[in-house]
Amino acid sequence: MTDTVRVRYAPSPTGYPHVGNIRTALFNWLFARHHSGKFIVRIEDTDQARYVPGAVEAILDGLCWLGMDWDEGPERDGVYGPYFQSQRLEKYRAAAEKLIESGHAYRCYCSLERLEDVRAAQTAAKQPTGYDRKCRDRCDISPAGVTPVVRFKVPLTGTTTFYDVIRGEVTFDNSLLDDFVLLKSDGFPTYHLANIVDDHEMKISHVMRAEEWLSSTPKHIQLYKAMGYEPPVYAHLPMILGPDRSKLSKRHGAVSIIEYKDQGYLPETMVNFLSLLGWSLDATTEIMNVKTVIDNFSLERISKTAAIFNIEKLDWMNGSYIRALPLDEFTDRAQPFLEAGVPEAAAYDREYLKGVLALIQERVKKLGELRDQPELTRFFFYENLEYHAVDLVGKGFTTISTRQALESSLERLLTLDSFTIDAMENSLRALAEELRLKPGQLFGCLRVAVTGQTVSPPLFQTMAVLGRERTTKRLKSAIAKTYELPE
């Protein structure tokens, strides 16, 4: 065992990386960075039947997006790639042969049909299901045409005990374990064999993984002992549940980490939020940057109890991070989403975009809202607004009074010395009083005329961004629309 902290993230490319999987990667990365150790990425792609095209790319994209860099691996063009177990098959086969030679493993020739029959009989008899060890002590003679698997000889009596940093001492009864498969008939290893061989060779000091692997740990401890290896330190991370304390699912917001990226969550939000799923700095702190998390991260502060994934909290946190961004940085991040929702925005210069986005920054919780809710901004970029003339006539207005209010407003705006927010507001509030209108009545009419909508960012800030020429042009168009209405 090395004195240096060396941890690994070992996903299987049988699907896109979900929040629980990425939380595991994050805790390993934070632990490595806290101790100035090594973070290794290893793709466990030995289950070829369940391989999902694009999954590896999604896994690596997710890590890169969140800033989780890895420290070593096969080098290509000066860049470290992850390890792939499918490129290390000879190591696992050699380990399986060594276990057979030492009497800790054996070849099993049972067909799939026989194993299914055994399981069905056990189920019918209400017995625990598992391999009946038929081949455990037989002579190693291969029946014609049968490619065996390799199974581990689990001790038939006694117990296996190990220490888990989070859960303390854990003991399993060996009689409850069956002789599990190490090497499949296609020559590929199972997870149990491959991760032991790799963790030993890569000098992994700590294994942090999901709680679901706790029941597999006695198998791994026995394998370490049989192979003469020293086991790593284990830490099984708490489950992640939905707010209703049921298993986390898509209805709770548990989707691929790439979907969170596409929805417009910020990577720093996701790192902050995921770090709090089972770990805490103290009883109150929720918003913290990654340096703070790294500086304070420890296994001792990881909880035994399940973590709760709350999408509403994630949205609140993301909104907080968005509001804290400097306008230039917010513009850089928001512009691709804005242009995806309102392609016309691409024709405008950066200063104009900054003016628009400054009005939106306080309102959005996800950058994806700029793409998915184009009504938030499109009126800033369309030359001609489309709305019904009747929308101009608010409560307490007639067609004639609406036209008069718009004409008076136009006159005031054209004669202003400066087209500033304060100047516009002071002038138009005075006008509302002169017309014996409530300010909200007049401003509602103006909002429809200027934006084509009944809801928009603050009116005078919007008009300031649009500028005098465009604002007055839209007022003239609105006045013309009133002539389409009955008097």
N, C-alpha and C positions, 0 to 999 in steps of 0.2 A: 504494500500500500504506500502511495506517495504522500508526502506531507503537504503537497500543494493541492488545493481544492480543484477537483476536476469533475465536472458534471456533464450530463448529456441530455439532449432532447431527442427522443427516438420515435418519431411518428410513423404510422403505417399509412401508405398512400391508398387507402381503401375508401377515401372520401375527403372532402375539403375540410380544413382545420376549423373546428368549432370553438366556442369560447372556453370550454373546459380543457380542451387540448392545448390551446394557446396559453391559458393560465398556468398550466404545468410548465410550458416552455419559459414563461416569464419568471416564475419562481426560481427555476434553475439558473436563468441568466442573471437575475438579481443577486442570487447567492454567490455566483462566480465573480461578478463584478465587485461585490462587497469585500470579498476576500482576495481580490486581485488574482483570481484563479482562471481556469480555462472552461469555456463553454463550447461543447462539441455537438454538432448536428449529425445524426445518423438516421438514414432512411431505412426503415425495416420493411423492405419490399419482398419478403420471402413468400407471402401469400399471393401467388401469381393469379389465382382464380378470382380474387376480389380486387385486383388492381384497377383503379379508376384513372383513365387518361386525364392529364391536366392536374392531378392532385399534388404531385411533387412541386410543380410550378406554383400552385396556390399556397402551399406550405411555405416555400421560400419567399414568395412575394409578401406573405403575411408577416414573416419575421423581419424582412427588410423594411416594410412599412412602419413597423413598430420600433425600429431601431435596434433590434436584437441581433447584433453581429456575432458571428461565431469565429473561433480562434484557430482552428486547424482542420485539415482534411486533404484529400487529393488536390494538388495544385495544378491549375491550368491557366496559362497566360497571366501568371502573377496573382491569381485569385483563388482562394480556397473554396473548393466545392464541398458539399457534404459527403460523408461516407454512405455507400450503398451496400446493404448486406448481400444483395444478389451478385455483387462482384467479389464476395469473400467466401464462396461456397466451400472451397477446399479446406478452409480452416475449420468449418463446422463438421465436415465429413471426417476429418482427421480426429477431431475431438470425440465424435461418436465412436469411432473405431477404438480409440484409447479407452473409453469407458467400457466397451465390450470386453476388451482384453483384460481389464482390471476386475471384471466381474460385476461391474455396477450397472450394466445395461445388457440388453439382449435383442435379438432379431425376432420380430413377430410376423407370422405368415397368415394371420387370420384375415379372411376376406371382409369386405365392407358388409356383405350380406350377413355373414355370421355375427359380426359385431352388432348389427341392427337387431338380429334375433335375440342375442344375449340381453340387449337393453330392453327389448319388449318383454322378455320373460321376467326380468328384474322388476320392471314397472308393474306387471300383472301381479307379481308376488308382493308388491309394496315394499321392495327392497331398494336400498341406494343403488343408483345406476353407476356403472363403471366397468372397466375391462376386468375379465375374470381370471386373468393371468395364465391362460392356457399354455402359452409359449414360454413362460418364464423359465422353466427347468427342462425343457425338451432339448433333444440333440439338435445341434445347429445344422440341419440338412434342409436345403431349400427345395420345396416341391417344384416340379416343373412349371415354368411359366409364371411363377409368383415372385413379385418383387416385394421384399419385406420392408416394414418400417422398423425403426430402432426405438425401443422403449427403455425407460429408466427403471431400475429395480428399487422401488421405494421400500424402506424397512417396514416389515410387517407389524412390528411392535414398537412401543416406546413413544416418545414425543419429540417434536422439533420446536425449539425455543429460539427466538431472536429478539433483539432490542430495536424498537422503532423510536426515533427521536420525538415524534409527536404523540405516540400512543403508549410508550413505555414498553415493558416486557410483554411479548405475545407468544402464546404456546398453542400448538396444534397437535392433535392426536394423529400419529402416523397411520393408524388403521382406517382413517377416513379418506386417505389419499389413494388414488389408483396409480398403476404403473403408466405414467404419461409418456406420450410420444416425444422423442427427441429429433428424429430424422424421418421425414415423410418418404413415401415410396418414390416420389419424383426427385429425390436427392436434396430437396430443400429442407432446411431446419425449421423447427417450430420456434416460436418466440422464446420458450424456456431455454433451449440450448443456445440459440444465437446470441441472446442478450448477455448470457453468462460469459461466453467466449469473448465477445466484444468488450464487455465492461472490464474484464480482466486485462485483456491486451491493451486497451486504451487507458488503463490505470484510473478508472473512474473511482473517485473517493466517496461520493454520496449519490445515492439514487433517490430522487424525488419524483414520485409518480402518483397517479390517481389512486384513491382508496380502493377501487375495484380490484387492484392488483395485490391487495393485502393477502388474500387467500392463496395466491400463487407463491408467496414468498417462502413458505416452508419447502416447496419443491426446489426453489433456487438455492436456499441454504444447503440442502442436501447435495445439490449438484456442485456447489462450491467445495464442499467437504470431499466429495468423491474425486474431484479433479485436483485436489490439493491447493486450491486457491483461497485467499483470504477474502471474505465478503466485504462489500462496501457498507457504509452507514446508510440505513434506510429511513426514509421519511415519507409516509403515505398521506397525501394531501386530502383535506376534507372534501366531501361531495359539494356540488353546487346545485341548489334547488331553486324553484320558482318562488315567487312571493306567497303562493298558497302551500308551500312546502312539499309540493309534488315534484317528480322528476323533471328536470329542466328540459324544455322542448321549444319548438319554434313558436308556439303560442305565447311563450314568455319572452320572446326576442332572441332565443338562442339560435343563431344562424352562423354561417361561415364568417370568419374574420374578414374575408374579402368583401362580403356584403356590407359590413359596417363601414369599410373604406368607401364603397360605392355609394352608401347612403349619406356620406359626408360627415362622419364622425372624425374628429382629429386624432392622430396617433397618440399624442400626449394624453388625451382624455382616456383612451382605451388602456394605456399603460397604468394610469392612475386608478381607474375603475377596477381593472382586473387585479391589481395588486391588493385591493381591499377585499377581494373574495377569498377570505380565509386568513388574511394577515392584517395587522393594524399597527399604526405608529403609536397611538394612544386611544383614549376613549372618545375623543372629539374631532380630531383632525381628519378632514376628508380631501381637501384640495392640496396636493403637493406635487412638486416636480420630480422627475425621475432621479435627479441627484439626491434629493432628500430621501427617497425610497431606498436607493442603493446604500446610502450612508447608514441607514438605520435597519436594514433588512437582517433578520435573524430567524433561524428555525424555531427558536424558543417562543417567538410571538405568533407562530402559526396556530390557529385554533383547531381543536379536535372536532368541534361541532360543524355542521353543514353551513356553507355560505349561502346567502340569499342573493339571487340575481334579480335586480329591480330595474327594468328598462326605463321607468320614470326617473329614477335617480341618475341613470346614465345620461338621459336627455338633459336633465338639469345641469349635470356636470359639464356636458359638452357645450351647452349654452354659456356657462360661466367661462370656459376656456375661449370660446369664440369672442365674447365681449372683451376679454383681456388682451386680445391680439392688437398690436399696432395696426393702423389702417392700411399701411402699405403691405404688411404681411397678410392681413385679411384679404386684401384685394388679390394678391398673388394666389391664395388658396381658393378663393371664391370664384375667380374669373372663369375657370373651365366649367364649373357647374352653371354659372350664369349664362354662358354662351350656349351650353347644351339645352337650356330651357328657352332662351330668347336668342336665336342665332343672329338677329339684327345687331345685338350688342357688340359683335366682333368688329363692326365698322366704326366704333367710337373710340376716341383716344383715352388714354389711361386716366387723365385727370377727371374727365367726365365720369368714367366708371367709378373712380374713388368717391366722387360726390354722391353717386347713386348708392353705392354700397355702404357709405357712412350712415345713410338713413335706415338701412336694413340690418346692420350689424347687431343692434340691440334687440332685434325681434326674432332672429332665427336661432333655432336650437341645433340644426344640422345643415351643413352646406348643401345637401341634396334638396332642401326646400327651394333653393333658387332654381333648380332644374325642374322639380316636380310641381312647383306652384308658380308658374311664370307670371300669374297675375300680380305677384308681388312687385314686379319691376318692369313689365313689358311696356307700360305707358310712357316710360322714360325714353323709349327707343323707337316708337311708332310715330310716323309723321301725321297720320290721320287716325283719330280715335273712332272706334265703333261702339256706339251705345244708342239707346232709344231716347228720343227727345223728351219723352214724358218723364225720364229719370231726373231731368233738370228741375222739375216742379216739385219742390219739397212741401212738407207739411206747412199749411198756412199761406201757401203761395197760389197765385193764379198764373196763367200763361203771361198775362200782361205784367204782373208784378215781378215775375221771374225775369222777363226781358229787361225791365227797368233796372233791376238789381244787377244784372250782368253788364248792362251798358254803363251804369254808374261805376261799377268796379273797374271796368276797362279804362274809363276816363281817369280814375284815380291812379291806376298803375302806370298809365302812359305819361302822367305828369310828375311822377315821383323823381326826385333828384337822384336817388340811389335805389337800386333794386335789391335792398337788403331785407333780411327776415324782419328786423325790428321796424323798418320803415313801412313795409307792406302791412304788417299786423296792426300798427298804430293807425295807419290810414284807413284800413278796412273795418276796424272796430268802430272808429268814429263814423264811418259810413253806415254801418248797421244801426247805430243809434239815430242817425239822421233819418233813416228809412223806417224807423220804429220796428226794427227786427231784432230778434235775439241773435247774438253773434253766431251761435250754432246753426241757425237757419240760413244765414248768408253764406257761412263757410261751407255748409253742406252742398249748397247749390254750386259754389265755386269749385268744390272738390270734384264733382261730376264733370263740370266743364273742362277742368284742367287735366284730369286723369281718366275720365270715362268710367270711374268706379265710385261706389259709395264709401269704400274703405280704402285707405292708403296711408303711407307714412304721414307725419305731421304736414299740414297743408303748406305753410309758408316756407318750410325747409324744402319741400318738394318744388315749389315755384322758384325758389332761389336756384336750385340745381338745374331746372329746365331753362331758366333765364328769361329775361323780359320778352325777347322776340317770340320765343315759342309759346310762352304763357299767354301773351296777348293775342297771338294767332289763334290759339285754342278758344279763347273767350269770344273772339269774333265768329268762329265756327259755331260755337254754342248759341250765340245770339241768332245766327241764321237758322239754326235748328228750331228755335221757338216759333218761327213762322210756319213750321210744319204742323203745329198744334192748333186745335180750335181755340178761338179767343174766349 
